[in-house]
Amino acid sequence: MVFQLTNEFIFPNPDYAEEDGLLAIGGDLSQERLLLAYSNGIFPWPSEGYPLLWWSPNPRLLLFPEKFKLSKSLKKTIQQQKFEVKIDSDFEQIIENCSKTKRAGQDGTWITPEMINAYIQMYYDGFAHCIGTYLNNRLVGGLYGISLGSAFFGESMFHLQTDASKVAFYYLVKIARYFNFHYIDAQTTTTHLLSLGAEEWERDDFLKLLDVSNENKTYRGNWNQFVPSNFFTQL
């Protein structure tokens, strides 16, 4: 069953989602609605030519920080410090690059101008965060997502150099460990994330985890204020 949203900030129970995860259409990308969505295991995933679409897939792909699989090759790249890594810097550039990245099986991008503007605002309000990787002072990879409670909801990543996004993801996992996050929500299953240690969870079980993580502190604001200055120069 697919629900039509109204001006009220209410979402239907995710249990009513279609088999593909589609739950509702309509509404807007206001911060209040976005925060309500994420706290209920729902996220926007627009499609060109359709009203705004809201999803809660089953199963859900989660990565628990302690189960992250660091390959020998990626470990070597990190030890070589090939990339400079920055947190909560150049958010606009990172989300713009993510919106231009071509995905297998997708003709266009779901990161619309409206999505970009909404998440930039979330960044300035301290809920959205990013990690960028740089080579010769040029942004070559990165990722962004939403942080609420003890969970990080990954949205998208990109790379212009081999391993650039993998290094960013490694440091996201490191931050998740530092903040004692319960999990990183990767939303939908990909073979790449499975290879890094992510696992599929039934939606009901995920929502129970979400209820617990929602009770914990949100690290709101620029994350540089919470991590030590040498955070990105150590394994």
N, C-alpha and C positions, 0 to 999 in steps of 0.2 A: 504494500500500500504506500503510495506517495502522497504526502501532505502538502497543501498550499499554505505557506506561512502568511501571517497577517502583520500588522504593525506592532503587535504585542511581542515582547521578547520571551517567546515560549517555543520550545521544540518538542516534537513528539518523542515517545520512548523509542530508542534505537532498535528495540526488538521488532518494531513494525517495518524496518527497512526491507527493501526488495532483496532478492537473492544476490544481486550485484552490489548491494550496499547503498543504493539510492534511497534516501529517506524523505526528503522534502525539497520543494522548489520555492523560489521567491525570497522575500526579505531583503536585507541589505548587508553591507559589510561594515556596519558601525562597530566600534570597539566593544560596546556592551553586548552585541549579538555574537561577535566572534568569541569573546571570553566565555559566554554562556555555552556556545557550541563546543569548544574544546573541553570545558569542564564536564561535558556530558558525553564525550567520546564521539563527537561529530565535527566534521570539517568541511569547508567549501571547496568544491572542485568544479569550476565553471566549464561549460562547453559552448563553443561558438554557435549562435543561433538559437540558444535556449535561455530560459530564465535562469537565475542563479540556482545552482544545484548543491545540495547538502548531502553528505555521505557518512555512513557508519558501517564499514565493510566487516564481513565475517568470513574467514578469520582475520585477525589483526596481527600485523608483524611487529614484534617488539624485540629490542636488543637490551639485554641486561648488562650493565657495564662490566661486571665481573666475568662475563662470558664472552667478551670481545676476543676475537682471534686475530692476533698480530702476526702476519706472515713474516718470514725471514727477510724477504725483499723489501717490504715496507719498513721494517725495523731498521734495515741498513740505510734506507733513504732518510729516515728521521735522524739517525745517528750522524749522518753526513751533514745535517742541517742545510740541505740544498735549498729549502724554502724558508723565508721569513714568515712567521705566523702572527696574525693580529686578531684580536677579539673585539667585537662590537666597533668595528671601524669600516668605513666605506660600505655601509649597508645598502645604500641606493645602487651602487655599482654591482654589488653581489646579486641583488634580486633582479636587476636588469639583465645581467649575464645569464642567470638561471632562466629567465623568460625567453632567451634567444637560443637556448640549448635544444637541439633536435633530439626527440625521444623515439625509440623504436616503436612503430605501430601508431604514432601520433602525427597527424598532418600539421597541426598548429600547436599553440601553447595554451595551457589553462591559466597561466599567470598573466591575466589581462591587466590593462592600465588601471582599472578599478582595484584589482587585487594589489598591485604594486603600491598604489597610494594608501590603501588601507593598512598594509603591513609596514610601510614606512612610518605611518602615524603610530602604529603599535610599537615600533622600535623607539621612537622618540618618547613614548610614554613608558618605556622600560619593560615591555612584555615580549617583544620580539628581539632576537639576538642573532649574531652572525659570527662566523669564523672565516677569515680569508687567508690565502697563501699567496706569497709574493716571490717573484724571481726578478732580480735586478730592479727592485722597486716597482715592478709591474704586477698588478693583480692577475693571477693565473688560475685561481681556483677558489672554491669556497662553498659555504652552505648557510642556510638560515632556517629559523623555526621559532616556535613559541614556547616559553617556559612558564609553567603554572605549577605551584606546589612542588612536589618532588618528581616531576616528570618533564621531559623535553619532547615536544611534538615537532619532529622534523618535517620540513616542507619541501625543500628542493636543494640540489647541489649542482655544481658545474665544474669543469676543468678545461683548461687550455694547454696544459702540460701534463704529461704522464705522472700519475700519483698525486697531483696537486689536490684533488678533492679527497683522496684517501687520507692524506696527511691532515687535512682539515677535520675529517671525521674522527681520526685517531685522537685529536685534541678535544673534540667534543666529548668523546668517551672519557678522557682524562678529567675534563671539567665535571662531567656527570659523577665520576667517582669522588672528586673533591667536594662537591656539594651534597654527596650522599643521595643522589637521585635514584629512584627505584628502577627506572627504565627510560629508554629512548623509544618513542613511538614512531615507527617507520611507516605506519599506515597500511600500505599494500605490499604484497610479497614481490621481491625481486631476487634473482639468483645471486646477484652481487652481494646484497645484504645478508642473505642466508650464508654465504661463504665467510662473512665476517662474524658470524655467530648469532645472528638474529633468528628468532623462532616464531612460529605461528601460534596464536592463542585464540581460543574461542571467544567470541564477543562477550558473552556473559562473564567469563573469567577475567577478561580485560577490564570490563566495567567495574568489577569488584576491586581490582588493583587501583583503578582510577579513583574510586571513592576514598581509598586510603591516602593516595598521593595528594589528593585535593586538600586534605586536612593539614598538610605541612607547609612550611614557609616558602613563599615565592621570592626568589632572588631577583627582585625588580630593580631596574636601572642598569647602567653600564656595568658589565661584569668585571671590568678592569679594577673596580673598587673592591672586589672581593677576593681576587687571586694575587699571589705574590708576583713581583716584577720579573722573576726568572722562570716563570711557569712554562714558557714556550721554548726554553733552551735545555730542557731535561726530558728524558724518556719517562 
